[in-house]
Amino acid sequence: MPKKKVESPDSISQMLDSLIALTNRVNDLEQIVRGKRGRGSDDALPPLPKKLGKKFEGERKDIRCRIDGNLYPRLFDMAAKDFGGNVSRTLDVILWEYFDRPSLSFQPATTD
């Protein structure tokens, strides 16, 4: 029978601290995206690209991923409530905030 790894109290404490910090960051991002705190309304959302015929400026990539079953309805509820059901736009906003508002593919790159 394989031995179970027993975590030390210090490592458990560190894991809990990391989990709490991550949870707080996710909650902060959700509040920013919903416009409830922190940012002015003019810059609370990433800019939208210009439409060129049937397409938009910039490059779009497709992803396929799995998310936790409790997060899934929250994502789609947020998309429906705040972004007219557009899950792609919802993810753009969340990721743009998470990565500290980088330039998007249709914007000129900024040097820091």
C-alpha positions, 0 to 999 in steps of 0.5 A: 500500500502506498504511503500518503504524503503528510503535509507540514503545517507550514506548507498547508499554511502557505497553500492556504495563503496562496489560495486566499490571495488567488481568490481575492484577485479573482474577486477583484477582477470580477468587480472591476469587470462589472464596473463596481470599483476601482476604474473610471468608466472610460477605461474600465473596458479594453477598446474595441477594434475597428470593423473592416468589412465583415471582420475586425482589425487585429488578430483573433485566436480560438481556444478550447478549454475546460473550466470548473463547473461552478465557474462556468455558469458565472462566466455565462451569466456575466457575459449575458448581463454585462456583454450582451451574451458575448463570451469572447468579449467577456474573456477579453475583458477579464484577461486584459485586466489580469495581464495589466491592460496590455496593448491589443493586437490592433493597437500600436505596441507600447514600450514600458 
